[in-house]
Structures are given as structure tokens and as C-alpha cells.
Amino acid sequence: MWPKLLRSAAVDAFAQQQPGRRFELPETEEILAFLADGEKGREREAKTSGRMQVLSREGQASVFFESRDRNRKDALVHRSYIAK
């Protein structure tokens, strides 16, 4: 699945490009604050199957999703942080 995700992100970036526009890289503190914001919200359990559990939290600036495998002692499978 990784190649498909990478390709779709590249196509999206190409479609939204703005020639001549420059972007500044965020500071490390800004990145850490963004990640922490998503993890602060109230935890909600989303759709689950017998084996997988998906949790979400919503902060002021971001939404956090986490997938865990119940058959592997709630091992972390995937995390996503999405800006609002």
C-alpha cells in the first residue's frame, strides 16, 4: 500500500503547487506542539472489529487516530495526525 499512498501524495502536491511561492520549515517546537495537541483531546472509540480497535482524539488544531491489534496485547499498528 505504501507505493500507492506515496503516489497519491505526490499527485496531490503537484496539483496544488504554486510556482514562485516559498514555504518556511516549521520549528521542532511547533511540530511537537501539533502532535501533542492531537493527543490531548477526549478519546473516542471508532469502528472496531474483533481484532482491530481504532481510537480517535480531537484537539484544537488536529485530529489523532490510532489503530491497535487486540490479539497482540493492543500492539500499535498505525497513528495518524491530521490538521483541521
C-alpha distances in whole Angstrom, upper triangle without the diagonal:
4,6,5,6,9,10,11,13,14,16,17,19,20,21,23,25,28,30,33,31,31,29,30,28,28,30,29,31,29,26,27,29,26,24,27,28,25,26,29,29,30,28,26,25,22,21,21,21,23,20,18,20,19,22,22,25,26,28,30,28,24,22,21,18,18,16,18,19,22,23,22,25,23,20,18,14,13,16,15,19,19,22,25
4,5,5,6,9,10,11,12,14,15,17,18,20,21,23,26,28,30,29,28,26,27,25,25,27,26,28,27,23,25,27,24,22,26,26,24,25,28,29,30,28,27,26,24,23,23,23,25,22,20,21,20,22,22,25,26,27,29,26,23,22,20,18,18,17,19,20,23,24,23,25,23,20,18,14,13,15,14,17,18,21,24
4,5,5,6,9,10,11,12,14,15,16,18,20,21,25,26,29,28,27,26,27,25,26,28,28,30,29,25,27,29,26,25,28,29,27,28,31,32,33,31,30,29,27,26,26,26,28,26,23,25,23,26,26,28,28,30,31,28,25,24,23,21,21,21,23,23,27,27,26,29,27,24,22,18,17,18,17,20,20,23,25
4,5,5,6,9,10,11,12,14,15,16,18,20,24,25,28,27,27,26,27,26,27,29,29,31,29,26,28,29,26,25,28,29,26,27,31,30,32,30,29,27,25,24,24,25,27,25,23,24,22,24,24,26,27,29,30,27,24,23,22,20,21,20,23,23,27,28,27,29,27,25,22,19,17,18,17,19,19,21,24
4,5,5,6,9,10,11,12,14,15,17,18,22,24,26,25,25,23,24,23,23,26,25,27,25,22,24,26,22,21,25,25,22,24,27,27,29,27,26,25,22,22,23,24,26,24,21,22,20,22,21,23,24,25,26,24,21,19,19,17,18,18,20,22,25,27,26,28,25,23,20,17,14,15,13,15,15,18,20
4,6,5,6,9,10,11,12,14,16,16,20,22,24,23,22,21,22,20,22,24,24,26,24,21,23,25,22,21,25,26,23,25,28,29,31,29,29,28,26,26,26,27,30,27,24,25,23,24,24,25,25,26,28,24,22,21,20,19,20,20,23,24,28,29,28,30,27,25,22,19,16,17,15,17,16,19,21
4,5,5,6,9,10,11,12,14,15,19,21,23,23,23,22,24,22,24,27,27,29,27,24,27,28,25,25,28,28,26,28,31,31,33,32,31,30,28,27,28,29,32,29,27,28,25,27,26,28,28,29,30,26,24,23,23,22,23,23,26,27,31,32,31,33,30,28,25,22,19,20,18,19,19,21,23
4,5,5,6,9,10,11,12,14,18,20,23,22,22,21,23,22,23,26,26,28,26,23,26,27,24,23,27,26,24,26,29,29,31,29,28,28,25,25,26,27,30,28,25,26,23,25,24,25,25,26,27,24,21,21,21,20,22,22,25,27,30,31,31,33,30,28,25,21,19,19,16,18,16,18,20
4,6,5,6,9,10,11,12,16,18,20,19,19,17,19,18,19,23,23,25,22,20,22,24,20,20,24,24,22,24,27,27,29,28,28,27,25,25,27,28,31,29,26,26,23,24,23,24,23,24,25,21,19,19,19,19,20,21,25,27,30,32,31,32,29,27,24,21,18,17,15,15,14,15,18
4,5,5,6,9,10,11,14,16,18,17,18,17,19,18,20,23,24,26,24,22,25,26,23,23,27,27,25,27,30,30,33,32,31,31,29,29,31,32,35,32,29,30,27,28,26,27,27,27,28,24,22,22,23,22,24,25,28,30,33,35,34,35,32,30,27,24,21,21,18,19,17,18,21
4,5,5,6,9,10,14,16,19,18,19,19,21,21,23,26,27,29,26,24,27,28,25,25,29,28,26,29,32,32,34,33,32,32,29,29,31,32,35,33,30,31,28,29,27,29,28,28,29,25,23,23,24,24,26,26,30,31,35,36,36,37,34,32,29,26,23,23,20,20,19,19,21
4,5,5,6,9,12,15,18,16,17,17,19,19,21,24,25,27,24,22,25,26,22,23,26,25,24,27,29,29,31,30,30,30,27,28,30,31,34,33,29,29,26,27,25,26,25,25,25,22,20,20,21,22,24,25,28,31,34,36,35,37,33,31,28,25,22,21,18,18,16,16,17
4,5,5,6,10,12,15,13,14,13,16,16,18,21,23,25,22,20,23,24,21,22,26,25,24,27,29,29,32,31,31,31,29,30,32,34,37,35,31,31,28,28,26,27,25,25,25,21,20,21,22,23,25,26,30,32,36,37,36,38,34,32,29,26,23,22,19,18,16,16,18
4,5,5,9,10,14,13,15,15,18,19,21,24,26,28,25,24,27,28,25,26,29,29,27,30,33,33,35,35,35,35,32,33,35,36,39,37,34,34,31,32,30,30,29,29,29,25,24,25,26,26,28,30,33,35,39,40,39,41,38,35,32,29,26,25,22,22,20,20,21
4,6,9,11,15,14,16,16,20,21,22,26,28,29,26,25,28,29,25,26,30,29,27,31,33,32,35,34,34,34,32,32,34,36,39,38,34,34,31,31,29,30,28,29,28,24,23,24,26,26,29,30,33,36,39,41,40,42,38,36,33,30,27,26,23,22,20,19,20
4,6,10,13,11,13,13,17,18,19,23,25,27,23,22,26,26,23,24,28,26,25,29,31,30,33,33,33,33,31,32,34,36,39,38,34,34,30,31,28,28,26,26,25,22,21,22,24,25,28,30,33,36,39,41,40,41,38,36,33,30,27,25,22,20,18,17,18
4,6,9,8,10,11,15,16,19,22,24,26,23,22,26,26,24,25,29,28,27,30,32,32,35,35,35,36,34,35,37,39,42,40,37,36,33,33,31,31,29,28,27,23,23,25,26,28,30,32,35,38,41,43,42,43,40,38,34,32,29,27,24,22,20,19,20
4,6,6,9,11,14,16,19,23,25,27,24,23,27,27,25,27,30,29,29,32,34,34,37,37,37,39,36,38,40,42,45,44,40,39,36,36,33,32,30,29,28,24,24,27,28,30,33,35,38,41,44,46,45,46,43,41,37,35,32,30,26,25,22,20,21
4,6,9,11,15,17,20,24,26,28,26,25,29,30,27,29,33,32,32,35,37,37,40,40,41,42,40,41,43,45,48,46,43,42,39,39,36,36,34,33,31,27,28,30,32,33,36,38,41,43,47,49,48,49,45,43,39,38,34,32,29,27,25,24,25
4,6,10,13,16,19,22,25,27,25,25,29,29,27,29,32,32,32,35,37,37,41,41,42,43,42,43,45,47,50,48,45,44,41,40,37,36,34,33,31,28,28,31,32,34,37,39,42,45,48,50,49,50,47,44,41,39,35,33,30,28,26,24,26
4,7,10,13,16,19,22,24,21,22,25,25,23,26,29,28,28,32,33,34,37,38,39,40,39,40,42,45,48,46,42,41,38,37,34,33,31,29,27,24,25,27,29,31,34,36,40,42,46,48,46,47,44,42,38,36,33,31,27,25,23,21,22
4,7,10,13,16,19,21,19,19,23,23,21,24,27,26,27,30,32,32,36,37,38,39,38,40,42,44,47,45,41,40,37,36,33,32,30,28,26,23,24,27,28,30,33,35,38,41,44,47,45,45,42,40,36,35,31,29,26,24,22,20,22
4,7,9,12,16,17,15,15,19,19,18,20,23,23,23,26,28,29,32,33,34,36,35,37,39,41,44,42,38,37,34,33,30,29,26,25,23,20,20,23,25,27,29,32,35,38,41,43,42,42,39,37,33,32,28,26,23,20,19,17,19
4,6,9,12,14,12,13,17,17,16,19,21,21,22,25,26,28,32,32,34,36,35,37,39,42,44,42,38,37,34,32,29,28,26,24,22,19,20,23,24,27,29,32,34,38,41,43,41,41,38,36,32,32,28,25,23,20,19,17,20
4,7,9,12,10,10,14,15,14,16,19,19,20,22,24,26,30,30,32,34,33,35,37,39,41,39,35,34,31,30,27,26,24,22,21,18,18,21,22,24,26,29,31,35,38,40,38,38,35,32,29,28,25,22,20,18,18,16,19
4,7,8,6,7,10,11,11,13,15,16,17,19,21,23,26,27,29,31,31,33,35,37,40,37,34,32,29,27,25,23,21,19,18,15,16,19,19,22,24,27,30,33,36,38,36,36,33,31,27,27,24,21,19,16,16,14,17
4,5,5,7,9,10,11,13,14,16,18,19,20,23,27,28,30,32,32,35,36,39,41,38,35,33,30,28,26,24,22,20,19,16,17,20,20,23,25,28,30,33,36,38,36,35,33,31,27,28,25,22,20,17,18,16,19
4,5,5,6,9,10,11,12,14,16,17,19,21,25,26,28,30,30,33,34,36,38,36,32,30,28,26,24,22,21,19,19,17,17,19,19,22,22,25,27,31,33,35,33,32,30,27,24,25,22,19,18,16,17,16,20
4,5,5,6,9,10,10,12,15,16,16,19,23,24,27,29,30,33,34,36,38,36,33,30,28,25,23,21,20,17,17,15,16,18,18,21,22,26,28,31,33,36,33,32,30,28,25,26,23,20,19,16,17,16,19
4,6,5,6,9,10,10,13,15,15,18,22,23,25,28,28,31,32,35,37,35,32,29,26,24,21,19,18,15,14,12,13,16,16,20,21,25,27,31,33,36,33,33,30,28,25,25,22,19,17,14,14,13,15
4,5,5,6,9,10,11,13,15,17,21,21,23,25,26,28,29,32,34,32,28,26,23,21,19,17,16,14,14,12,12,14,14,17,18,22,24,27,30,32,30,29,27,25,21,22,19,15,14,11,12,11,15
4,5,5,6,9,10,11,12,15,19,19,22,24,25,28,29,31,33,31,27,25,23,20,18,16,16,13,14,13,12,14,13,16,17,21,22,26,28,31,28,27,25,23,20,21,18,15,14,12,14,13,16
4,5,5,6,9,10,10,13,17,18,21,23,24,27,29,32,34,32,28,26,23,20,18,15,14,11,11,10,10,13,13,16,18,22,24,27,29,32,30,29,26,25,22,23,20,16,15,12,13,12,14
4,6,5,7,9,10,12,16,17,19,21,22,25,26,29,32,30,26,24,20,18,15,13,12,9,9,7,7,10,10,14,16,19,22,26,28,31,29,28,25,24,20,21,18,14,12,9,9,8,11
4,5,6,7,9,11,15,15,17,19,20,23,24,27,29,26,23,21,18,15,13,11,11,10,11,10,8,9,8,11,13,16,18,22,24,27,25,24,21,20,17,17,14,11,10,7,9,10,13
4,5,5,6,9,13,14,17,19,20,23,24,27,29,27,24,21,18,16,13,11,11,9,11,10,9,10,9,13,14,17,19,23,25,28,26,24,21,20,17,19,16,13,12,10,12,12,14
4,5,5,7,11,13,15,18,19,23,24,27,29,28,24,21,18,15,12,9,8,5,7,7,7,8,9,12,14,18,20,24,26,29,28,26,23,23,19,21,18,14,13,10,11,10,11
4,6,6,10,10,12,15,16,19,20,24,26,24,21,18,15,12,9,6,6,5,8,7,5,5,5,9,11,15,17,21,23,26,25,24,20,20,17,18,15,11,9,7,8,9,10
4,6,8,9,11,14,15,19,20,23,25,23,20,16,14,11,9,6,7,7,10,11,9,8,6,9,10,14,15,19,20,24,22,21,17,17,15,16,14,11,11,9,11,12,14
4,7,8,12,15,17,20,22,25,27,25,22,19,16,13,10,7,7,6,9,11,10,10,9,12,13,17,18,22,23,26,25,23,20,20,18,20,18,14,14,12,14,14,15
4,6,9,12,14,18,20,23,25,24,21,18,15,11,8,5,5,5,8,10,9,8,9,11,13,16,18,22,22,26,26,24,20,21,19,20,18,15,14,12,13,14,13
4,6,10,12,16,18,21,23,23,20,16,14,10,8,5,7,8,11,14,12,11,10,12,13,16,17,21,21,25,25,22,19,21,19,20,19,16,16,15,16,16,16
4,7,10,13,14,18,19,19,16,12,10,7,6,5,8,10,14,16,13,11,9,10,10,13,14,17,17,21,21,19,16,17,16,17,16,14,14,14,15,17,17
4,6,10,11,15,17,17,14,11,9,6,5,6,9,12,15,17,15,11,10,10,10,12,13,16,16,20,21,19,16,18,16,17,16,14,15,15,16,18,17
4,7,8,11,13,14,11,7,6,4,6,9,12,15,19,20,17,13,12,10,10,10,11,14,13,17,18,17,14,16,15,15,15,14,15,16,17,20,19
4,6,10,13,13,10,8,5,6,7,10,12,16,19,20,17,13,12,9,10,10,12,14,14,18,19,18,15,17,15,15,14,14,14,15,16,19,18
4,7,10,11,9,7,6,8,10,14,16,20,23,23,20,16,15,11,12,10,12,13,13,16,18,18,15,17,16,15,15,15,16,18,18,21,21
4,7,8,6,5,6,9,12,15,18,22,25,25,22,18,16,13,12,9,10,10,10,13,15,15,13,15,14,13,14,15,17,19,20,23,24
4,5,5,7,9,12,15,19,22,25,29,29,25,21,19,16,14,11,11,10,10,11,14,15,13,15,15,14,15,17,19,22,23,26,27
4,6,8,11,14,18,21,24,28,31,31,28,24,22,18,16,13,11,9,8,9,12,13,12,14,16,15,17,19,21,24,26,29,30
4,7,10,13,17,20,24,27,30,30,27,23,20,17,14,10,8,6,5,6,9,10,9,11,12,12,14,17,19,22,24,28,29
4,7,10,13,17,20,23,27,27,23,19,17,13,10,7,6,5,6,8,10,11,9,10,10,9,11,13,15,19,21,24,25
4,7,10,14,17,20,24,24,20,17,14,10,8,6,5,6,7,10,11,11,8,10,10,10,11,12,14,17,19,22,23
4,7,10,14,17,20,20,17,13,10,7,6,4,6,9,10,14,14,14,11,12,10,10,9,10,11,13,15,18,19
4,7,10,14,17,18,14,11,8,6,5,6,8,12,12,16,16,15,12,13,11,12,11,10,11,12,14,17,17
4,7,10,14,14,11,7,5,4,6,9,11,15,16,20,20,19,15,16,13,14,12,10,9,10,11,13,14
4,7,10,11,9,6,5,7,9,12,14,18,19,23,22,21,17,18,15,16,14,11,11,10,11,12,12
4,7,8,6,4,6,9,12,15,18,21,23,26,26,25,21,22,19,19,17,13,12,10,10,10,9
4,6,5,6,8,11,14,18,20,24,25,29,28,27,23,23,21,21,19,15,13,10,10,10,9
4,6,8,11,15,18,21,24,28,29,33,32,31,27,27,24,25,22,18,16,12,11,9,8
4,7,10,14,17,21,24,27,29,33,32,31,27,27,23,24,20,16,14,10,9,6,6
4,7,10,13,17,20,24,26,29,28,27,24,23,20,20,16,13,10,7,5,4,5
4,7,10,14,17,20,22,26,25,24,21,21,17,17,14,11,8,6,5,6,7
4,7,10,13,17,19,22,22,21,17,17,14,14,11,7,6,5,6,9,11
4,7,10,14,16,19,19,18,14,14,11,11,8,6,5,7,8,12,13
4,7,10,13,16,15,15,11,11,7,8,6,5,7,9,12,15,17
4,7,10,12,12,12,9,9,6,5,5,7,9,12,15,18,20
4,6,9,8,9,5,5,5,5,7,9,12,15,18,22,23
4,6,6,7,5,5,7,7,10,12,16,19,21,25,27
4,5,6,4,7,9,10,13,15,19,22,24,28,29
4,6,7,8,11,12,15,18,21,24,27,31,32
4,5,5,9,10,14,16,20,23,26,30,32
4,5,9,11,15,17,20,23,26,29,31
4,6,9,12,13,17,19,22,26,28
4,6,9,12,15,18,21,25,27
4,6,8,12,15,18,21,24
4,7,11,14,17,21,23
4,7,10,13,17,19
4,7,10,14,16
4,6,10,13
4,7,10
4,6
4
